[in-house]
Amino acid sequence: MTHGVVRRVLLGAGWCALLAGTFGLALHLGGWQRRELILLAAGATYLMLGAVAALLLFLAARGWRSAAAAVIVLAGVLWTQLPLFVPDSRAATGAELTVLQSNLLFGEADTAALVTAVRERGVDVLTVDELTPEAVDALTADGLGALLPYNYLDPGPGGGGTGIYSRFPLSDPMRHQEFVLGNLSATLTHPALGPVAIHAFHPLPPTVDAAVWAKEMSAVDTILRASPGPAVVGADFNATSDHAAFRRLVSGDFAAAAEQAGAGRLLTYPADRTWGPLIGIDHVLVAGGTTEHISTFTLAGTDHRAVVARLRLTP
């Protein structure tokens, strides 16, 4: 194969990769309503890697103008992704609150392991999605009440149930009626902080109905903008940081704990596959505080990794 043919092959492959990277960037930036585009946006970051591949291919082919185009797209990619890996420079101060979020997959998760995690990690607030009556009974039998004696629960069959468990007293329970699945809020009374708003959200997946998912994400945004700080959210949003609907949630007083900690793309789903998880749809958000540490761990029986965040809140 002649040098000219090799160069043309490299340039052609580079432009294909650059188109993929540009498409990924467009998916990230757009507030898409079509189901197919919403689902593709969940993996937009993987498409954006095409900009890196394109630059390398163009440089190998000595296609300087093409390389310049790749640099422009890559700059856009870095602008969207680098903030996820840069921790908040503010010193963590205030009272500590450890929050654990877990989707129980129709109540089939290993409840004994979840209770053990609550105990060993010193969890103060546990938010759970897909909470069934049977899972409530199992968590009680496994001793969760001794660790987190206060709760506000809305269990249900299938994936509709949601719950909040707390080390500290809960008041003002509310089930938000504008959602298909259970979405809850309550006020925690902390001895050092006073009232702290706790929210547990689970919008309907866009795989079921994209229009409902978009409507419910907008409803979450409305609730959070009216929520006084300090406040904490544990949620399976069925959304990643590449979804504009999720980024709206953290454009005001609330911040994503993973982004505050510079934890990058905290992948949580699907956790029950040898090739997963690939995307991060389980989140902890915080208003009026900072994140000291955040991590995920595998919980048997569910297709989501659990997220645990150690926060510092100020009254």
Secondary structure, 3 states (H helix, E strand, C coil): CCHHHHHHHHHHHHHHHHHHHHHHHHHHHCCCCCHHHHHHHCCHHHHHHHHHHHHHHHHHHCCHHHHHHHHHHHHHHHHHHHHHHCCCCCCCCCEEEEEEEEECCCCCCCHHHHHHHHHHCCCCEEEEECCCHHHHHHHHHCCHHHHCCEEEEECCCCCCCEEEEECCCEEEEEECCCCCCCCEEEEEEECCCEEEEEEEECCCCCCCCHHHHHHHHHHHHHHHHCCCCCEEEEEECCCCCCCHHHHHHCCCCEEEHHHHCCCCCCCCECCCCCCCCCECCEEEEEECEEEEEEEEECCCCCCCCEEEEEEEECC
